[in-house]
């Protein structure tokens, strides 16, 4: 599995993580098809299926005969958007996933890797999140990802597809300019010489994992034939205050913090156990400072490596 020359499909391949994965797959000599609403940037030698995964004809075209593996990244990933539009979130995160799995069954796809999230477990306080914790999602985003995992498990059990749900922690890295998560907000503030708003006292913990480490984790899961859920993260949680300190060091900006009331339901901590991923050969390479140093150039106006 993962040998050179495999025919693979990447859904959401024009997105933040998708672009890095597609280029890594191409560099490894694989035959890559991308399905996305947006065209893939650049002139890489991919097969592009541009369209909406809620269109059955697009799904059928994307899963071409001979496809050996599907990397399903396309999803509604913004928690607040999922709360505002639960039906739309269900449509893409569950209905489209079911349609892809059915095409995988019909066309004999051997491996299906789903981009999931540790949000499927809900709020566990400051307990360490493992793959064995019961799923108690608190938002439509977490619930639809949990549903996708359940569908994947059923198709794996009934039809022999090697199904793996990779639960990503907070992913960051080059190519985040369009995003509105905390790291790009910090970078924009540093470039503008302004400050940032911090919820509460900034001691809440998050596991930040670099996008290139996520890509390496996807390859490890594929090559190792991993099935079931597997957590991909840095394995070391940092506070929001730590993020600001690292950003000040990398950018040289003052980045004054304005502390505002925390949002209701915000998790106090995300602490993950990545021992299962390590056992599969996953080894994260970036710490927070080295990772932020790869993000800063595109916000500072320097062309970042893509």
C-alpha positions, -999 to 999 in steps of 0.1 A, spaced: 0 0 0 13 35 -9 37 21 -35 47 43 -64 22 45 -92 -10 39 -72 -42 56 -86 -57 77 -59 -85 103 -54 -82 133 -31 -115 151 -23 -110 187 -13 -76 185 -30 -76 223 -37 -79 231 0 -53 239 26 -44 203 36 -54 189 2 -28 209 -17 1 197 4 -12 161 2 -16 162 -36 19 175 -41 34 149 -18 15 122 -37 27 135 -70 63 137 -58 60 100 -47 50 91 -82 12 84 -77 -15 90 -103 -37 116 -86 -73 127 -93 -86 158 -74 -123 166 -69 -131 200 -56 -153 230 -63 -122 250 -70 -95 242 -96 -62 230 -83 -37 258 -83 -7 255 -107 -1 232 -135 6 199 -116 -1 168 -136 -34 158 -119 -68 147 -132 -92 174 -121 -129 168 -115 -143 202 -107 -177 201 -91 -198 196 -60 -197 162 -42 -235 166 -35 -239 160 -73 -240 122 -78 -226 126 -113 -195 143 -99 -190 115 -73 -193 88 -100 -168 106 -123 -144 112 -95 -142 76 -84 -128 62 -116 -124 24 -122 -90 13 -109 -89 38 -80 -69 22 -52 -73 47 -24 -96 76 -16 -84 104 7 -116 122 18 -107 157 30 -137 176 16 -159 188 44 -175 217 63 -147 222 89 -157 254 106 -175 247 139 -194 280 140 -206 275 104 -218 240 113 -239 255 141 -254 281 117 -261 255 90 -264 220 105 -284 207 75 -258 219 50 -230 205 72 -248 171 73 -252 171 35 -215 174 28 -200 157 58 -224 127 59 -244 124 27 -214 130 4 -193 106 25 -219 79 21 -220 84 -17 -182 82 -19 -182 50 2 -208 35 -20 -188 42 -51 -158 28 -34 -178 -4 -28 -191 -6 -63 -157 1 -79 -135 -20 -57 -115 7 -40 -92 -9 -14 -85 19 10 -106 48 22 -90 74 45 -113 99 61 -102 132 76 -119 134 110 -114 153 141 -109 150 179 -141 170 182 -160 137 179 -152 131 216 -167 163 228 -154 181 259 -133 158 281 -120 186 302 -82 182 308 -82 145 302 -60 130 275 -80 121 244 -73 86 230 -90 66 203 -109 46 229 -129 75 244 -167 74 237 -179 97 210 -200 125 225 -198 154 200 -212 188 210 -216 205 176 -230 195 142 -194 195 130 -183 169 155 -215 149 151 -213 147 113 -177 136 115 -186 110 140 -214 98 116 -188 96 88 -166 75 110 -195 51 117 -203 48 80 -167 41 73 -166 14 100 -197 -3 86 -183 -3 50 -150 -17 63 -168 -45 83 -192 -54 55 -172 -49 23 -136 -53 32 -125 -17 25 -95 -7 46 -111 22 64 -91 46 85 -105 78 102 -76 101 110 -86 125 138 -67 157 132 -60 182 160 -55 219 151 -37 219 118 -16 249 107 12 256 82 19 274 49 -12 281 28 -34 294 56 -39 329 42 -76 324 35 -84 309 69 -97 327 100 -84 304 128 -61 317 156 -27 312 139 -36 332 107 -52 359 129 -19 362 148 1 364 116 -22 390 101 -19 411 133 19 408 133 20 419 96 -3 449 104 14 458 137 -18 454 156 -30 433 185 -51 402 189 -81 392 209 -77 363 233 -106 345 248 -104 343 286 -69 343 302 -52 325 274 -43 294 294 -66 271 274 -45 243 258 -45 232 222 -26 206 202 -12 224 171 1 201 143 19 212 112 3 204 79 34 186 66 33 164 97 -4 156 89 6 147 53 33 124 67 7 108 90 -16 102 62 11 84 43 20 64 74 -16 53 78 -19 43 42 14 25 39 7 7 72 -28 -4 63 -41 12 94 -78 6 101 -102 22 126 -96 56 142 -62 71 147 -53 105 162 -28 127 144 -14 156 164 18 171 177 14 151 209 23 182 229 -3 208 239 5 245 241 -15 274 256 -28 303 237 -3 324 256 24 301 244 13 306 208 15 344 212 50 341 227 62 319 199 47 343 173 64 373 189 97 355 187 93 344 151 78 377 137 94 403 160 61 419 164 48 431 198 13 415 193 -4 430 224 -33 408 236 -68 420 244 -85 395 267 -122 392 261 -148 368 277 -145 332 266 -172 319 243 -197 295 259 -188 259 255 -151 265 246 -130 235 256 -105 242 283 -80 218 268 -72 195 239 -46 170 250 -41 140 227 -23 107 229 -5 100 196 10 67 206 -10 47 181 2 69 153 38 66 165 34 29 164 24 32 128 55 51 120 43 86 125 69 111 138 59 148 140 89 170 131 78 206 138 77 223 172 57 255 175 85 279 166 98 260 136 62 255 124 53 292 127 85 301 109 70 283 78 38 302 81 51 338 86 67 344 52 34 345 32 19 369 57 50 390 58 48 394 20 75 369 12 67 342 -12 62 310 8 72 276 -4 41 258 -16 
